[in-house]
Amino acid sequence: MRPHDMGTLFDEAAASGAPTVVHLDRPFDIAPHDGTRWTFPELADLVRATAARLADAGVRPGDRVAVVKDNHWDYDLLGCAVARLGAVPALLSARLDTADLLTLLDRLQPAALVTTSALLARCRDGAAPAAAPVLVTLDSAAPGALHLADLDPARPCPPVRRSADEPLAIHHTSGTTGLPKLVTHSTRTLVDELARFEAVRYPGIGIRPDDVLLNASAYAHGRTFCWTAVVLSVPPAEMVLLSGDDPDTADPLLRTHPPTVVEATPATYVRLRPLTTRLDNPFRRVRLYISTYDAVHPPALRAYLAASRHRRPLWMQGWGQTETGPLTFRFHTRRSALAADAESTARRLGRPVPGRTRLRAVDPDTLRPVPRGRPGLLLVRTAALAQGYVGEDERWAAKHVGDWWSTGDMGVLHRDGSVSVLDREVDSVPGMSCLRTEDALEQRLPQALECVVLGLPDGDPLPVVVTADGRLDPDAWKQATYGLPTLADPAVLTWDDVPRTGTGKVRRAALARRLTGTAPAGTGRWT
């Protein structure tokens, strides 16, 4: 089966007869009383019933339907239910700041908002109503809202098929540099160009029928909507879905169903890393790790590859953006992960997919191509490019450079065709790479959970070291910074002290403002 229509995706998976069993770490928010074990036919019934309930609430073809809830895979089930009605799901992370969430809802002007009573109260406390004619709560009844469980699950609602070039779904960017952008993808860009390319049982890296596939992601983001289309088209034996990243909570489920393929956000890999050192660790059967969203630092790569007892485990690292999908791929082995050069391990992100993606590096001021091996602003050409930003047409148009589109990343195209990403342009500092410096610090500071280097308009860059207890030995810091660019004295924080996106990435602009009262050093022109 190849993915085609997200509205009937689960019906097609059920009809395929695949015996896949899905295991959850907690029940779905749209089915809180129906347990944590599901089959494809049961999931198809749930999507149909959810679509019927939303139709009963008043959702009609062409409507935008905003979904904001706690992190779980049923974001994608809700997205498919909305698409089944011919409407357009807009999946927004509940981890957004209230002010940012209200701004995005104002841009969307959704016909319906599907959320929780707690989040609805949070929006109302934000001095503005959650703008939508129809409000639907998932967890409990709330004043002025319909409760999903009270709506009719048997209402007739045959699937509505829309053109491949009409909007399919709206997702927001991570928001590391400020207010997230709302990105519109069509069936042609998200399904035809991205999911279908991935929904092949490639040797070594494709999903096998006997795999146990673990996903621990941020399900409001575009990657998992595409991933859902892929995994239902090339089903494994089992799927394990984590909605959180607490290692003690995840451990029993992963021990019961030890995965052979793992996909997670870089932040979740960091949080689950303690499991790699436990007796009979749950990653012992893994043959393939997959990471997207951001680079994974070398210490984490080594820990997970060492935890596997597979003869030759692989780590597939993808670099891309919400607007484009994956642009490059890089593979790591145990041997390559032991490389002494952190930049070659974590920031060299592989080559563009032949025939599908082209990259160019240009001078950010003149927009003229720079020679191979020289830093520049990275531009891309891909048929998977999204349709635009909701409510920000001028911003979308401004990121086009002729037939090319600006990623907003500064990087280097090497002579062998591979690419290294140095920094987001808005975070860049002349003469150094904040990201490379972070990699070096993390290699030299085993006690650090994460290191962040903030380029500032004035003065030396500010390093932020995240540790378990918010403490850092001064001598260890002095040794770690030997030979590195000059840095200010470090700010030492705990994991929960750091403002993060829904994918766990550091919100650098917010962190810089919190610690220094100033914005990052770059121009922000290409953000």
Secondary structure by P-SEA (a helix, b strand, c coil): cccccccaaaaaaaaaccbbbbbbcccccccccccccccaaaaaaaaaaaaaaaaaacccccbbbbbbcccccaaaaaaaaaaaacbbbbcccccccaaaaaaaaaaacccbbbbcaaaaaaaaaccccccccbbbbcccccccccccccccccccccccccccccccccccccccccbbbbbbbccccccccccccccccccccccccccbbbbbcccccaaaaaaaaaaaaccccbbbbbcccccccaaaaaaaccccbbbbcaaaaaaacccccccccccccccbbbbccccccaaaaaaaaaaccccbbbbbbbbbcccccccbbbbbccccccccccccccccccccccccbbbbbcccccccccccccccbbbbccccccccccccaaaaaaaccccccccccccccccccbbbbccccccccccccaaaaaaaaaaacccccbbbbbbcccccbbbbbbcccccccaaaaaaaaccccccccbbbbcccccccccccccaaaaaaaaccccccccccccc
